[in-house]
């Protein structure tokens, strides 16, 4: 495995490799934040109250119904109030795109709608000061990820970016490999980013459950090191901006997206310790999307489990 940080002098060093995003990798400069996806029922401002209630140090939210194409409807007054609340809370915020998005669809209506939805989210994201919008690329629906599919997805990624503010990040999430989904492997994600021109606004979110379902064994220090060496080779660590922290109901390589509470699945507490111990994740927010002990979504118990792991491996609190 090639060293990710050859000496202390590499803190703040800027990568110049090809078309990769040149954000400096600054291991240990910022704390690892433990956050959660929270409901915005009652309006996006409710996200901060709900995040505080579970001890979340980072937030992910929808700004429209995730199963509908309806565009976000947020007034200028709410945008201003959201920015005030975000600054007061001093936590990073991420949007999650709607579940209907499919940039690989051959449906003449669906692909443009996907672009419209993402562009809308990135526009609001810039106005509301969020880190970026995390989304699922979509499914090739059986045709395979051939040259035409790659060309289409990369072209549509560029269309989204062309319609979006310069500060808006478009964050591709790795998937569990089910149903012809695109972006399950780091090789696929890296290819799409390169074919889309390597724009610095293209970033990646690793979902631990999805990666595990795809066969990436992150349960040991050695396994996680090998997985992240592959990520570095195919994508570049500088593009990693978020983690969806989810245990897995399914065994390694199960190709099914079944989230479990932290420590109750096949990854386990030791597996999350291995992930959090790896220096590539040192300053990356961990966002819970677990079912929760009561089935109501991310809760204080799951947040505390990750915080306990963070403390146990000697990382500072946020």
Buried (B, 14 or more C-beta within 10 A) or exposed (E): EEEBBEEEEBEEBEBEEEBBBEBEBBBBEBBBBBBBBBEBEEEBBBBBEBBBEBBBBBBBBBBBEEEEBEBBEBEEEBBEBBBEBBEEBEBBBBBBBBEBBBBBBEEEEBBEBBBBBBBBBBBBBBBBBBBBBBBBBBBBBEEEBEEEBBEBBBBBBBBBBEBBEEEBBBBBBBBBBBEBBBBBBBEBBBBBBBBBEBBBBBBBBBBBBBBBBBBBBBBEBEBBBBBBBBBBEBBBBBBBBBBBBBBBBBEBEBBBBBBBBBBBBBBBBEBBBBBBBBBBBBBBBBBBBBBBEEEEBBBBBBBBBBBBBBEEEEBEEB
